[in-house]
Amino acid sequence: MIAWTSITVCSPTRCQSRPAAMGVVFVAIWFVSAFSIAAAPPQSDSKRTGKRVVTALMTTDETEGRLLQVSDVIAVPKSDDRMPQPLNAAPPPDPETPAWGRFDEPLPSAAPLPAIEYSLIGPPTGIIQHSDEQEYRAVVSDPNTVFDYDSRIGQSIDLQRPDGIAPIGVFGDHTLPAGKAFISYRYLQNTFEQNYVGSHRSGVPTGYPFSPTRMMQNSQVVQIEYGATNDWTVIAQLPFDHNEISYQTATNYNKATFTNPGDIRIMGLYVMTRGVQSQSHLSVGLNLPVGFLETQTVMPSATDPNLPYQLRTSSGTYDLLLGYTYRRQTDCWTWGGQANAVIPTGKNTLNYELGNQVELTTWVSRRWTEQWSTSARLDGRLTENIHGADGRLDPALSPVNQANAQATRSVSGLLGVNYLLSRPEHRIREQRLFLESGIPFYQWVDGQQLGLSWTLNAGWGMMF
């Protein structure tokens, strides 16, 4: 844009136009305007730079007779619909500082760890540990799993699977690697709610002042295991028992209960054979009679059978414990079988000896995920009659007092589930929850006795 103006020369007496001077001024203004237009940047450049050029406007101050400049080039945003910013506007804020993380807690990285070859600990063998002078090496990408590799050397059965350990109702089913320990808590309950004569159900016994109608045997067992070597595992069982029995009398009902620590059992498991995902071992142990045969305040009498044989928490004798276990494992299945025997070695202080006990059990477990497995088990038990008798108990008072009518035989089916709480890469390798329940398929009793109605086994275990 060109602002046209004229120059007027004024004198005190008169004003007079001078055409020659006006021509000179006009030519000068034309050259200045043409030079300004040629020097101005093109419109496209102003759009690219985000600036808009405003041509200087020239006005005449009539009082001073000089030219004034009223505007200049200013910077505005690219969008023409925004208000222009003043020349002294504050600069934009600095960008936020990147979140690099703390030096002691760096952010996790997705970069994979390099695979490194590690030297592993060889398995000790024998009762007295010694090295087999073999070198074991493995290539692993996570150094936290080296401890896990060490624990698997020499083990044909993977215990760190949810199906690696048998259902909770099976004792002494597995051996441990050298230096490993396993502690478990087990709640075992047997409920008897129906009387039997032989293998047939019957009503409440008649002809007795105290006729049994229901019995419960509850046992809470803390079991501690330790792998002395890869071939020897030592087990200690610490039970606490609560037993009760209900009677029907001629006038009302009566109940007797007995709660006390039971006998401690010490066992040793020795590996006989190892194969490809298979193992067999023997168990030898001793029952220590530290439980209670009688209480200090409630004694059996001729008129109250409050402490029959089934309620007592101790055998009163040193009993020999023998067993044999075989296990096999595939990618998703683990199965095994076990035979156990309890053999008393003599009569106790009350002049009787419990009968021999034999248990045969077999199970199969299916692993569904890295944490869940289910199981099915068959359990057969045989118990002989008591040898001798507690002379303080009157056999005519109740059938539970008859020492020569305590033999039983039964076959039960049980279903269970195992849940692995912690992952194998953790320092505490395993924490497990167990649950198992079942009912008898067949049972036989000598004389007239209460028969087994159902079984419940539950517990928790941890390997470290």
Disulfide bonds with the S-S distance in Angstrom:
none
